[in-house]
Amino acid sequence: MPDQPPYTWPPPYLPTPADYNVLEHYKRWGVQPPAFQYVTVEDVIVLRVISPLQSATVNVSVRLQTPDGRVTSNFWTFTALATGATPTTFKLERVEGFVLSASIETPSTFRGITFCSLELIRGEGSGDATSGATLVAGYPGFGSRISYPTTPVASPADGRGAMESFSPAAPGAGVDWAFGPLGNLHQIMRTIRARLVTSATVANRLVHLRILDAGGNIVCDVPPAFTQVASTTISYSWFPSAQAVQSDSSVSAPVPVEMRLAPSWSVATATTGIQAADQWSQIFLAMETFAQT
């Protein structure tokens, strides 16, 4: 029997151990960016902010990969004043590269107060209005930020707004009260409360709550279920789940569910039989508000 060849490992028909040591290769140069938004030197990143009820501090962070492969972090802080319906605009210039991520936060306001958007525009000359992509848009707030590319682009009317309490000044005697129009806000009625003190003049007062559009047309009228007589004090409450009930010196009545008021709409009372010395006071409205751009 011929001699057997010496036993070797690994067998010649298997790959050598060295083949397994080159399966992974970490690139240090020429890494392709995981992004498709590229900012050139002619482009400008624009931050638009609307914060109609109060001023806001806005922090913006943008991470870029430059053409030479470096990752840079850029941070800006802006103060947006309460400017009504006109957005405050800030330009983030002199940056170039692939946008890897971006985030916006407003540490001084709650969500729903300040609407922000981060956009790309062409910056060549004052007359060039060429727009690019909207990176991120929405309501940041204290403890919550919006970011690119994870946060969906939203409009000012999306999601939940900010709960705000409004207290219009009491009107003169014999005059109904009105709230609005607020030309820079969308609003959803949550609760409304007001007190009517009637004089000794004998007459039946019937209180209507009305919603009026921009032209003063009545789009909703909540009719009275009860009559208020002379020399009485009654507090009226309107809210979506209310029942038409009178208890002691309080009256409640329902309003439409999720009734959204456009920026130029208003809420008012219309009291049938109101007398010259009757007085409305203690008017409070809890409204869910949305910035309008």
FENNORTA-V385751 format. One record per pair of residues at least 24 apart in sequence whose C-alpha atoms are under 10 Angstrom apart, sorted by the first residue. I is the first residue (numbers start at 0). J is the second residue. Records with the same first field share a line. If there is no record, write none. Layout:
BEGIN
I->J  J
END
This chain:
BEGIN
27->68
28->67  68  69
29->66  67  68  69
30->64  67  68  69
31->64  68  97
32->63  64  65  66  68  70  96  97  98  99
33->64  97  98  99
34->63  64  97  98  99  100  148
35->97  98  99
36->63  96  97  98  99  119  131  132  134
37->63  64  65  66  95  96  97  98  99  119
38->63  65  92  93  94  95  96  97  98  119  120  121  131
39->66  93  94  95  96  97  121  122
40->92  93  94  95  96  121  122  123
41->92  93  94  95  120  121  122  123  124
42->91  92  93  94  95  119  120  121  122  123  129  130  131
43->89  90  91  92  93  94  95  118  119  120  121  122  123  130  131
44->89  90  91  92  93  94  95  117  118  119  120  121  122  131  132  133  134
45->88  89  90  91  92  116  117  118  119  120  121  122  133  134
46->77  86  87  88  89  90  91  103  115  116  117  118  119  135  136
47->79  85  86  87  88  89  90  114  115  116  117  118  136  292
48->77  78  79  80  81  82  85  86  87  88  89  113  114  115  116  117  136  137  138  290  292
49->79  80  81  82  83  84  85  86  87  88  112  113  114  115  116  155  183  290  291  292
50->79  80  81  82  83  84  85  86  87  108  111  112  113  114  115  183  184  289  290  291  292
51->79  80  81  82  83  84  85  86  112  113  114  181  182  183  184  289  290  291  292
52->80  81  82  83  112  113  163  183  184  288  290
53->79  80  81  82  83  107  108  112  113
54->78  79  80  81  82  107  108  112  113
55->79  80  81  105  106  107  108  109  112  113  140
56->80  104  105  106  107  108  113
57->103  104  105  106  107  108  113  115  139  140
58->102  103  104  105  106  144
59->91  101  102  103  104  105  117  144  145  146
60->100  101  102  103  104  146
61->91  94  98  99  100  101  102  103  146  147
62->96  97  98  99  100  101  102
63->94  95  96  97  98  99  100  101
64->95  96  97  98  99  100
65->94  95  96  97  98
66->95  96  97
67->96
68->96  97
69->96
70->96  97  98  99
71->96  98  99
72->99  100  101
73->101
74->101  102
75->103
76->103  104  105
77->105
78->105
79->113
81->113
82->183
83->181  182  183  184  290  291  292
84->181  182  183  184  262  290  291  292
85->183  291  292
86->114  115  290  291  292
87->115
88->115  116
89->117
90->117  118  119  120  122
91->117  119
92->122
98->134  147  148
99->147  148
100->134  146  147  148  149
101->134  135  145  146  147  148  149
102->134  135  139  144  145  146  147  148  149  150
103->135  136  137  138  139  140  143  144  145  146  147
104->138  139  140  141  142  143  144  145  146
105->138  139  140  141  142  143  144  145
106->139  140  141  142  143  144
107->140  141  142
108->139  140  141  142
109->138  139  140  141  142  143  160  161  162
110->137  138  139  140  141  142  143  144  159  160  161  162
111->137  138  139  140  155  156  157  158  159  160  161  162  287  288  289  290
112->138  139  140  160  161  162  163  288  289  290
113->137  138  139  140  155  160  161  289  290  291
114->138  139  140  153  154  155  156  289  290  291  292
115->139  145  153  154  155  290  292
116->145  152  153  154  155
117->146  147  152
138->289  290
154->289  290  291  292
155->184  185  288  289  290  291  292
156->184  185  186  288  289  290  291  292
157->289
158->289
159->287  288  289
160->185  186  187  286  287  288  289  290
161->186  286  287  288  289  290
162->186  187  189  285  286  287  288  289
163->189  284  285  286  287  288
164->189  190  191  283  284  285  286  287  288
165->191  282  283  284  285  286
166->191  192  193  280  281  282  283  284  285
167->280  281  282  283  284
168->279  280  281  282  283
169->193  194  278  279  280  281  282
170->278  279  280  282
171->275  276  277  278  279  280
172->196  197  198  273  274  275  276  277  278  279  280
173->197  198  270  272  273  274  275  276  277  278  279
174->268  269  270  273  274  275  276  277  278  279
175->206  267  268  269  270  273  277  278  279  280
176->266  267  268  269  270  278  279  280  282
177->208  209  210  265  266  267  268  269  282
178->210  264  265  266  267  268  282  283  284
179->211  260  262  263  264  265  266  267
180->211  212  213  260  261  262  263  264  265  266
181->260  261  262  263  264  265
182->213  261  262  263  264  265  291
183->261  262  263  288  289  290  291  292
184->260  261  262  263  264  287  288  289  290  291  292
185->259  260  261  262  263  264  286  287  288  289  290  291
186->257  258  259  260  261  262  264  265  285  286  287  288  289  290  291
187->255  256  257  258  259  260  261  285  286  287  288  289
188->237  238  239  254  255  256  257  258  259  260  266  284  285  286  287  288
189->237  238  239  240  254  255  256  257  258  284  285  286  287
190->236  237  238  239  240  241  253  254  283  284  285  286  287
191->235  236  237  238  251  252  254  266  282  283  284  285  286
192->234  235  236  237  238  250  251  280  281  282  283  284  285
193->233  234  235  236  237  268  279  280  281  282  283  284
194->232  233  234  235  236  248  249  250  278  279  280  281  282  283
195->227  231  232  233  234  235  270  277  278  279  280  281  282
196->227  228  229  230  231  232  233  234  276  277  278  279  280
197->227  228  229  230  231  232  233  273  274  275  276  277  278  279
198->228  229  230  231  232  273  274  275  276  277  278
199->228  229  230  231  274  276  277
200->228  229  230  273  274  275  276  277
201->228  229  230  272  274
202->226  227  228  229  230  271  272  273  274
203->227  228  229  270  271  272  273  274
204->228  229  269  270  271  272  273  274  277
205->269  270  271  272  273
206->235  268  269  270  271  272  273
207->267  268  269  270  271
208->235  237  252  254  266  267  268  269  270
209->254  265  266  267  268  269
210->258  260  264  265  266  267  268
211->260  261  263  264  265  266  267
212->260  261  262  263  264  265  266
213->261  262  263  264  265
214->263  264
215->263  264  265
216->264
217->265  266
218->264
219->254  255  258  266
220->254  267  268  269
221->252  253  254  255  268
222->252  253  269
223->250  251  252  270  271
224->250  251  252
225->250  251  252
226->271
227->272  273
228->272
229->274  277
230->277
231->277
232->277  278  279
233->279
234->279  280  281  282
235->282
236->283  284
237->284
238->285
257->287
259->286  287  288
260->286  288
261->291
262->289  290  291
END
